[in-house]
Amino acid sequence: MGAIAVSGSSFAALHVVGGVPSPENLVGGLFSAWAYLKSESIAVPVLLRGLGNLCAPAAQVGAWYWLRGGI
């Protein structure tokens, strides 16, 4: 449990230093650490990170479309 907390906090801190502070970074870091420990493979968190990065722009475009009235 301590490794997950340290890894997730480090992930979030690196995003803060990089100029992208957001609570989602802490949650994502904690989830990625947990996924790595459960799967014992770096491929699982990398794949999850990639899917998350694909979903973010899709959600932004969807929100823009919805806020514009579905034009």
C-alpha positions in Angstrom: 0.0 0.0 0.0 2.9 2.4 0.7 4.4 1.8 -2.7 1.1 2.7 -4.3 0.9 6.0 -2.3 4.5 7.0 -3.1 4.1 6.1 -6.8 0.8 7.9 -7.2 2.0 11.0 -5.3 5.2 11.1 -7.4 3.1 10.9 -10.6 0.9 13.8 -9.5 3.9 15.8 -8.3 5.6 15.5 -11.7 2.5 16.7 -13.4 2.4 19.7 -11.0 6.0 20.5 -11.8 5.3 20.1 -15.5 2.5 22.7 -15.3 -0.5 20.3 -15.4 -1.9 20.2 -11.9 -5.1 18.2 -11.6 -6.6 15.8 -9.1 -7.0 13.3 -11.9 -3.2 12.9 -12.0 -3.2 11.7 -8.4 -6.0 9.2 -9.1 -4.4 8.1 -12.3 -1.1 7.6 -10.6 -2.6 5.6 -7.8 -4.6 3.5 -10.2 -1.6 2.9 -12.5 0.5 1.7 -9.5 -2.2 -0.6 -8.3 -2.6 -2.0 -11.9 1.1 -2.6 -12.1 1.2 -4.4 -8.8 -1.8 -6.6 -9.6 -0.8 -7.5 -13.2 3.0 -7.6 -12.5 3.4 -6.2 -16.0 4.3 -2.6 -17.1 2.2 -3.2 -20.2 -1.1 -2.9 -18.3 -0.6 0.6 -16.8 0.9 1.8 -20.1 -2.1 0.6 -22.0 -4.5 2.1 -19.5 -2.6 5.4 -19.7 -2.9 5.4 -23.4 -6.6 4.7 -23.3 -7.1 7.5 -20.8 -5.2 9.9 -23.0 -7.4 8.9 -25.9 -10.6 9.4 -23.9 -9.7 12.9 -22.6 -9.8 14.6 -26.0 -12.9 12.7 -27.0 -14.7 13.9 -23.8 -13.6 17.5 -24.6 -14.9 17.3 -28.1 -18.2 15.8 -26.8 -18.6 18.5 -24.2 -17.9 21.2 -26.8 -20.5 19.7 -29.1 -23.0 19.4 -26.3 -22.4 23.0 -25.1 -22.8 24.3 -28.7 -26.3 22.8 -28.8 -25.4 19.7 -30.9 -25.0 21.7 -34.1 
